[in-house]
Amino acid sequence: MDPAQLEEYLVERNTLSLTIAKGIIKTISAQLKKLPEEALEEMGATIRDSSNEIAEAILDIMSAEEYEGDCDCEGCR
């Protein structure tokens, strides 16, 4: 993959990661509106961090599935 393609791929991956994370945060936030305000403030940063980790994990899985079969290493077989 040449540098331009790699950069484009990374930008697309980051954009998709942000979209996934925002969706997760929006879904969780809708459920959290039922909690007291103090609990929400304490949980906000944790939820954001967890959402980003989940989004990255989803993208890793998608990437692995996309390239599955292209590689002949034992892990891909």
Secondary structure by P-SEA (a helix, b strand, c coil): ccaaaaaaaaaaaaaaaaaaaaaaaaaaaaaaccccaaaaaaaaaaaaaaaaaaaaaaaaaaaaaaacccccccccc
